[in-house]
Amino acid sequence: VTLLDYGAGNVRSVRNAIQLMGFHIKDVTGPKDIEKATRLIFPGVGSFWAAVDSLKNRGLIEALREYVQEDRPFLGICLGLQLLFEYGEETGYVEGLGIIPGGIKRFDESSGLKVPHIGWNALHLKQDASILDGVKGRHVYFVHSYRAVETPENKDWVLATSTYGTDFIAAVRKGNVHGTQFHPEKSGVTGLNIIRRFLGGVAKQAEEAEPGKTAVQLAKRVIACLDVRTNDRGDLVVTKGDQYDVREHTETREVVRNLGKPVDLASSYYMDGADEVTFLNITGFRNSPLGDLPMLEVLRKASEKVFVPLTVGGGIKDFTDKDGRYYSSLEVAAEYFRSGADKISIGSDAVYAAEEYIKSGQKTGNTSLEQISYVYGNQAVVVSIDPRKVFVKSPSEVPYKTVKVACPGPNGEQFAWYQCTVNGGREGRPIGAFELAKAVEELGAGEILLNCIDCDGRGEGFDLELVKLISEAVKIPVIASSGAGTVDHFSDVFSETPASAALAAGIFHRKEVPIALVKEHMSRAGIETRF
């Protein structure tokens, strides 16, 4: 199998999927490799222009166009599908390969649509093709801000559509040429079967049973989070805190809570039905050289077993290691993506960037958030917000957005604002969660991971007032986090707020509430759920 990797984003998962099926990979190093290919897979994430630019610089455009025009076996994934079209509009008009009539345009946000389109959505088949035989009404995973639509000119190419606001092209096929807007390598066993069918190894995988409920629309996501840090013996372990305190307080000393090995837990969450897995690396990049970080090895190993999206956060900033070597945040992110991450999560660095942006009213283009978003696309960048509730008697007391609270404060206060923190919740900053969310959306965030220090580890439910405030303030997806303790807390947050996803850690680690039980409950409550 020949793989065209143009160097942007996470291609490791595609490699792992191909190797899982017993195939050898030949990387494209020049036009001759494309000419000699018997089966070519072209996965892509990031921006249209960057991909075209990379292909041109490597002298691959014409070889790729000829390969597809000759109707040779081809599978384009995400951007690999988009480049088959005539043009893209992400950064002005940029020519594509011109194989399929039409262009790649941004989703229309005017009706309140959250963009990027992130998550598990349904497919509507338009023609028969063996490559999608195994989907059978299941959800597949999308992450993109731009799409193509069906027209009379390209109708004969359209294999499947999906719906997000309006219908868009989800898969194409003509002869031996295939393309998917969704990511099969991130769509669990269903997606692996799609890749296997393209490679011609159908017999190696037993067919999945029919899903209990047919996919209809974009599902609400259930995300399992692993808080990872180095324990007192130097081992990388999964831990869980209570209001961000990860140490077990004993009579003699404090020790880091150890809830298991990260790769094993991530794999078990994938098998249990988690829609995504998030690693929050509490230790960050304090000492190790970038190429020698234990967290990178965790990602590499996890991506061999976990075929749903992986997000990693912690230490995404400029830093200098113990040997005096300087690394930019872009280098750190690139290493994470190469190691198997699909998205990176930025915390404290995003707070400082937002403060500067609000103060000056100008984008510098130099912040980690802006740089990573520019190179990899905003769909690859999550901003993690860690606020705490501050009660006030009147909204006029503070220059920040307040909410009227259902439960008054200790002195009968009827209002509160949410103060953002940095350094793991240890330091409060002069910016509210509302203001931060609006600013980071402008700076290039594609998703918000919304924590709440007051609710963390309590198991009393998400802070619905906070989730509603932020979800309604921005046009990007919001992940509710902190406080889940029962299955009802998931249905509550999806029924009462526009949150796109809900994340939990402790209840999954301790097996108090299985992921499967959460999803069964959501489905019974009438919430679109991926099985």
Secondary structure, 3 states (H helix, E strand, C coil): CEECCCCCCCCHHHHHHHHHCCCCCEECCCHHHHHHCCCEEEEECCCHHHHHHHHHHCCCHHHHHHHHHCCCCEEEEEHHHHCCEEEECCCCCEECCCCEEEEEEECCCCCCCCCCEEEEECCEECCCCHHHCCCCCCCEEEEECEECCCCCCCHHHEEEEEECCCEEEEEEEECCEEEECCCHHHCHHHHHHHHHHHHCCHHHCCCCCCCCCCCCCCCCEEEEEEEEEECCCCCEEEECCECCECEEECCCCEEECCCCCHHHHHHHHHHHCCCEEEEEECCCCCCCCHHHCHHHHHHHHHCCCCCCCEEEECCCCCEECCCCCEECHHHHHHHHHHHCCCEEEECHHHHHHHHHHHHHCCCCCCCHHHHHHHHHCHHHEEEEECEEEEEECCHHHCCCCCEECCCCCCCCCCEEEEEEEECCCCEEEEEEHHHHHHHHHHHCCCEEEECCCCCCCCCCCCCHHHHHHHHHHCCCCEEECCCCCCHHHHHHHHHHCCCCEEEECHHHHCCCCCHHHHHHHHHHCCCCCCC
